[in-house]
């Protein structure tokens, strides 16, 4: 599975967890926040795919994943501690 496919899979998983992903121009890398009770993950559009993946995985680690189907590759990514940029 290539990086672009992994990014899409992570975005889909975040949405199944109730987190809206917004890729926008930001002054920072982005972050997870709540707006009117909704979880939103802002991600700087200038980030490399690997850095985006890091933000997505960090957000997923903060979720209750008990009732969410996680494809095997997502489970692997959640277990990886070291990331390369």
C-alpha positions in Angstrom: 0.0 0.0 0.0 1.5 3.3 -1.0 1.6 6.4 1.1 -1.3 8.2 -0.6 -3.5 5.1 0.0 -2.5 5.0 3.7 -3.3 8.7 4.1 -6.8 8.1 2.6 -7.3 5.1 4.8 -6.3 7.1 7.9 -8.7 9.9 6.9 -11.6 7.4 6.4 -10.8 5.9 9.8 -10.8 9.3 11.5 -14.1 10.1 10.0 -15.6 6.8 11.2 -14.4 7.8 14.7 -16.3 11.1 14.4 -13.3 13.3 13.7 -13.7 15.7 10.8 -10.4 16.2 8.9 -9.7 19.7 7.4 -6.6 20.1 5.3 -6.0 23.9 5.1 -3.3 26.5 5.0 -2.2 27.0 8.7 0.6 28.8 10.5 1.4 25.5 12.4 1.3 21.8 11.5 -2.3 21.7 12.8 -4.0 20.0 15.6 -7.0 18.3 17.1 -9.7 20.5 18.6 -13.4 20.7 19.4 -15.7 23.2 17.9 -19.3 23.3 19.2 -18.8 19.7 20.4 -17.5 18.4 17.1 -13.9 17.0 16.9 -11.9 18.6 14.1 -8.4 17.8 13.1 -6.8 20.6 11.3 -3.8 19.7 9.1 -1.5 22.0 7.2 -1.8 21.3 3.5 2.0 21.9 3.1 2.9 18.9 5.2 4.5 15.9 3.6 2.3 12.8 3.4 4.4 11.2 6.1 3.9 14.2 8.5 0.2 14.1 7.7 0.1 10.4 8.6 1.8 11.2 11.9 -0.9 13.7 12.8 -3.6 11.3 11.8 -2.1 8.5 13.9 -1.7 10.8 16.9 -5.3 11.8 16.7 -6.5 8.2 16.4 -4.5 7.3 19.5 -6.7 9.8 21.4 -9.9 8.1 20.3 -12.0 5.4 21.8 -11.5 2.8 19.1 -13.5 0.0 20.8 -16.4 0.1 18.5 -14.6 1.0 15.3 -13.3 -1.4 12.7 -9.6 -0.8 12.1 -8.1 -2.3 9.0 -4.9 -4.2 9.6 -2.7 -1.5 8.2 -4.2 1.1 10.6 -3.6 -1.2 13.5 0.0 -1.5 12.4 0.4 2.2 12.1 -1.1 2.8 15.6 1.6 0.4 16.9 4.5 2.1 15.3 6.4 4.4 17.7 9.1 5.7 15.3 8.2 7.8 12.4 10.3 9.1 9.5 9.7 12.4 7.9 
